């Protein structure tokens, strides 16, 4: 998880990941997108590869890079603890609260009905 967090800490590497989200790209194509030297882009790609976020494959004379998004799972899970429940999670929490309230009311009515029957 620390390798992934370190890898995405740099804005150039984040931009590379966004590019690779759209599909495989050659090293030259990636480097052509930036105003930095090709060796600098190669260093960024090496960091991404070592973190497991990117896989590479040599095809002929080109090295193609592709995203391995599975590596985000552990970091995303850890970050989720800081986000308030949104969307369906919030609705499920509200549903759970309503179920407990309904059960409590039914038990109260059942107890009240039993007490009435005993006094009658």
N, C-alpha and C positions, 0 to 999 in steps of 0.2 A: 504494500500500500504506500509506503514511503517513497519508493522509486516512482510510482505513478504520480504521486503528488508533486514530487520534485520535477518530474518531466513536464507536467502541465503548468508549472510555475512561470515559465518563460513565454512571452507573447508570440514569438516566432514559432515555437513548437506548437502552441495552441492553434495558430493559423495553419500550420502544416496538417494538423489533425482534422481541421475543418475541410481542408482541400481533399484529404483522403477519405472523408466521409462520403464523397461523391463517387469514389471508385479508385482503382489503382492508378498510380502516376509514376512516371520515370523520375529518377533523381534530377535529370536536367530540366524537366518540366517544373518540378518543385522549385529548384534553384532559380529558374527564370522568373518566378513570381516575386522574388525578394530583391531588395536593393543592397544585399550583403554578398560577400564573396561565396563562391561555390564551396570552398573548404569549410566556411562557417556553417553553411547549410548542411554539409556532410556531418559536421560535429553534432548539429541538432538532430539529424536523422539517427545518428549513432545512439544518442541519449534515449530517443524514443524507442529504438530497437531494443536496447538493454532493459528498458522498463517493461517491455512486452506489449506496448501499445501499438507497435508497428512491426509488420513482418516484411521481409524483402525476399526477392527471388531474382536470380540472374537469368534473363531471357536474351539469348544472343549476346550482344554487347551492351545491352541496357539492364540496369538494375531497377526493378519495379518495386514500389512500396505500396502496402495496403494496410488499412486500419484493422486492429484486433480489439474491437470494442469490449470484449469480454473482460479485459483487464480493468475496466472501470467499475465493475460490479462491487468489489470490496470497498473501494473508496466511496462510491455512491451510497452504499449501505451505511457506512460510518457517518457520512454527511447528513443522511436522512434524519438522524436523531435531533438535528438542530432546526429542522423545518417543521412548522406547525402543520397539522393534518389539513389538507386541502381537498376540494372536490369530493370524490366518492368516499374517501376516508372519513371526512367530516360527517357526511351523511350516515355512514355506518355507525359512527359514534352516537349520533342523534337517535338512530334506530335502536341501538342497544339501550340507551337511556329510556326511550319510550317503552320498550319491552319490559324493563325492570319496573317502571312506574305502573304499567298495566297489571303485571303480576301482583304487585303490592296491593293495588286497589281491589283486585279479585279476592285476594286472601282476606282483606279487611271486610269485604262484603260477605264472604263465606262465614267468617267468625261472627259477624253481626247477625246473619240469618240463623246460625246455630243457636246463638244466645236467645233470639226471639222464640225459636221453637221450644227451647228448654223452659222458658217462662210461660209459654202458652199452655 
